[in-house]
């Protein structure tokens, strides 16, 4: 079964993601590491610096990073990594894994 009961908000770009995160207060944010308007690392940094998003987990997504680069993301404030292309089940597992620590 590839269905889970989650409420999903989509933001096109880093600026919109920041506004959406402030309003929506998500448990998990999935960030494409190759956004056109802002570096995904900067988005993660801003999320982690926001007291209202203290418990929010941040998962990076990329198909262009080496294994070494993806491992380095954990040291940069990310809580997980999804390599593209991925299946819906992998997204759900990543969300559940990152939330299991807190909830």
MOQUI-V642132 format. One line per field, one symbol per residue. ss: DSSP state (H for helix, E for strand, C for the rest). A space follows every 50 residues. Layout:
ss = ???
//
This chain:
ss = CCCCCCCCCCCCCHHHHHHHHHHHCCCEEEEECCCCCCCHHHHHHHHHHC HHHCCCEEEEEECCCCHHHHHHHHHCCCCEEEECCCCHHHHHHHHHHHHH CCC
//
